[in-house]
């Protein structure tokens, strides 16, 4: 996997949130899922920038949901994982697992 194809930590978090939300993932729900699972603050701007980048890379697909009166008639843009995104995520997981293999987490200190 070339340098430009490796998934960063936040990209992995966003892809995993999309999978967990099972086609119900849109910007704010992805943000909430990420914050709940990582216990760290996530800005909506970072989520949208990452979603757009992952879609450009072919890791996500998006579609417009139904419009809702609570959103002033606007629709939500939903996201789903592509097969390329699944492959990239499995590859990233494998790389990290290989790096951890044989290391003792207790020896990390701190």
Buried (B, 14 or more C-beta within 10 A) or exposed (E): EEEEEEBEEBBBBBBBBBBBBEEBBBBEBBBBBBBEEEEEEBEEEBBBEBBEBBBEBEBBBBEEBEEEEEEEEEEBBBBBBBEBBEEBBEBBEEEEEEEEEEEEEEEEEE
